[in-house]
Every structure is written in C-alpha cells, then in structure tokens.
Amino acid sequence: MQQVNLFQFSGPVAGVDEAGRGPLAGPVVAAAVILNPDRPIDGLDDSKKLSAARRNALREEIMHNAASWSVAWADPAEIDAINILAATMLAMRRAILGLSVTPGGVQVDGNRLPNLCFHGRILAGEAVVGGDSCVPAISAASIIAKTTRDRIMIEMDALYPDYGFARHKGYGTELHRARLREHGPCEQHRQSFAPVRLAG
C-alpha cells in the first residue's frame, strides 16, 4: 500500500471509517483505529477489496496489534430519526470517543468529518477521499467496521429468519426486497428508506 500522509498531526493518529450506509436494515457501524508503529500489519486495504476470510484474519491482527481500537454504531431507529448521514457521523464520533488512547488527530475516509469537539477540545481532523485504500489506519478501521457489522447481521438472521440477513447483510438485493414484500419490515429495517416504506 502506498501510504499517504497529507496532514501533520501532533500525537497518534486514529483512522476512522464506516460500514453500512447503504443497506435497508441494520445499524451503520464505525470504527476508529490507532496503529502501533512497532507492530506493523501486512496486507491492510479497503475492506471491500478483501475476501471475508482475509478480513476476518486481519481483524484479529488489528485487535491484537493496534495501539487502540474502538467500534460503535447507530441503530435503525437513530438512522430514521436523524438521517443516515448524521447517524454515520454520530457512529464515527462514538468510535473516536471509545478509544483508550486520546489521538492527536483523526483521518476519516470520505469528504466529511464528524463533530471532533471532545470535552472542550477540538481534535485535528482530515477527510481523505479513498483513504480506506491508501491510509493504513483507515484501512484497519474499514476492516473492523465491516467485520463487526457482518457479525451483527448474522446474529440478526437468527432473530429474524424470514429476511435472509446472513446472506445479504441487509443490502437491498433482489432476495431481500422479495422477503420485504412478503413479510413486511421488521424493527431492524430503516423505515425512512424508500424500499422499506413502500414494503410497509
């Protein structure tokens, strides 16, 4: 991976990314990761470019070797109440707040930053478009967020077996839309999303 350092921070830098903005069901999940320079992790990349097996293997490495990591989410009710963008920013803020090490700054995948004011102090922040492919800490965060969300959706499949959550993870696949039409939405569906509203 070609490492990108577009901004100078004082202190450790947390990479932040999310998973699950597009699905019709389940939470939007965000992760924040501060890598340990003394324990590098090979193979970090955008989680979408990795196989499920590779993501899960890297998840264990990140959790074991990172200086600090945190994962958080906003649930479907919050998404419906404040909209998906605001819920994504909220989940990112929660993930940053959950770090055991206070970062000197954060690098966030995309073109927006969450509220970075914590306890009266504003953290330095940088939005990096495509950061999950070129900033290792953001890649690590994308892996933690994606694998965590996948596990949540597999657990939901056991609770709501009519929808096939373990197969499509809540995304609007043909199978999922068919099950929505057949059974109507459940409490894990995002009622503010048009396909769910129409199925209700």
N, C-alpha and C positions, 0 to 999 in steps of 0.2 A: 504494500500500500504506500502511495505517495503521501507523506504526512504534510498537512497544511497548518501553518501557524500564522494566521492573518492578523493577530491582535496580541499585544503583550499584556500579560496579567501578572499581578504580584501574588504569589502563592499558588497552591494546587488548583488545577482547572477541572471542573466537572463537565463531562459531556452529557447532553440530555437529548432524548428522542422519545417518540410515542409510537404506539401501535393501536390500530383500531378506530381510526376516524371514519372510515367508510362503511363499516358493517351496519346492518339493520338491527342488530341485537348485541347485548353485552356491553361491558364498560369500555371506555377509552383508557389505555394504560400507558403510563410514562415511567421512564427510568432515568436515574442520574448515576453516573459512574466517574470516580476519580481513580485513574490507573496508577499503579505503583511503578515508577521508572526502574526500580531494581528487580522487578518481576514481570518482564515483558511477556505479552501473549501473542503468539503467532497466529496468523490467519483471520484476524479481525476484518470484518467487511459489513456492508449493508446486509441486514438480516434477510432481506428478500432475495439476495443473491446466493444464499447458503441453503443446503438441504436441511431438513428437520433434524436429522441425526447430527450434522455438523453444528447446527445452532445449539442443540442441547449439550453437546460436548464442550463447546465454548462457554456456554452458560456456567458450567461447573468450574471451568478455569477462571472465569471472571470473578465469580463469587469467592473463590479461594485466594486469588492473587491480587485483586484490586485493593487499593488503599481504603476505599469506601464505596459502597453501592447502596442504592435505595430504589424501591419501586412503589408506585402509588397509582391510583386510578380515580376516575369519576364514573359513577354508575349511570344506568339509563335514565333514572328519574332526574338526576342532575343535568344530564345532557338535554333532556326535554325542557327543563326549567330555564337553562341559561344559554342554550345552543351549543353545537358541537365544538366550535372554535373556542368559545370561552371555557367549556369543560376541559378541552385539551390543555389550555393554558393553566387551568386550575390543577389538573393532574401533574403537570410539569412542576408547578410551584410546590406541590405536596412532596414530590420526589426529591427536589432540592432540599426542602426542609428536613427530610428524613435522613440526610447524610450524617454520618457520625463525625466527619471531618468538615469543618467550615471551608468552603472553597474560596480561593481568591478571585474567582470569576467562573462564568459558565459559557460554554459554547453549545448552541442549540441548533439542531437540524431544522432547516427551513428558512423562512424570511420574517419570522416574528419571535419576539421574546415574551415570556410570561412576566408577571409582576416580580421584580427582583429586589423589592424592599423588604428586608427581614430585620425585625427588632430595631427599626430606625436607621438601619444601614442599607445602602443600595449596593448590591453586588455589580461588578462589571460584567457585561454580557455581550455576546456576539452571536448573531444569527448567521449560519453558514448553509447556504443552499447546496444540497448534495453532500452535506457534512457526514452523513452516515457511510459514505464511500471513501472519504478522504481524511477524516479526523478519527484516530483510533478510539478515543474516549466516547465519541458519539456512536461509532460502530458498536462498541461494547454496550452502550445504553440501548441501542436498537435491538440487540440480541436479547438482553434481559427483558425489555418490554414485550417483544414478540413472543418469546417462550412463556412468559408469565401469562399473557393473555390467552395463548393457546391452551394452557393448562386450565385456566378458569373456564373456558368454553367447553372443554372436555368434561369438567365437573358438572357444568350446566346440562350437558347432554343426559347425564344420569337423572337429573331432576326434571327435565323437560324432554322426554324421549321422542315426542312427536315431531320435533323440528330438525333433527339431524345435525345439531350444533357441533358434534365432534368431527363431522365431515367438512363442513364449510366455515366453521368458526364464526358464524353469524353474518357472513357476507351475503349479498343478495344474489346468490346463484339461482339457477332455474329450479333446483330441488327445494331450496329454502322458500322461494316465492310460492311454489306449489303447496308446500306444507302450511305456509301462512294463509293461503286461500282456503285450504281445507280445514284448518283448526282455529284460525284467527290468531291474533297476537297473544303472547303471554307477558308476564310482568317484566321479563328481561328484554323485551323489544322496545325500540326507541320510537315512541308514539309520534314524535314530531317529524319523523322521516316519512316521506310521501308513500312509499310502498306499504309501510305498516299502517298508516292512516287509511289507505284505500282498502286494506285487507280487513280492517276492523268493522 
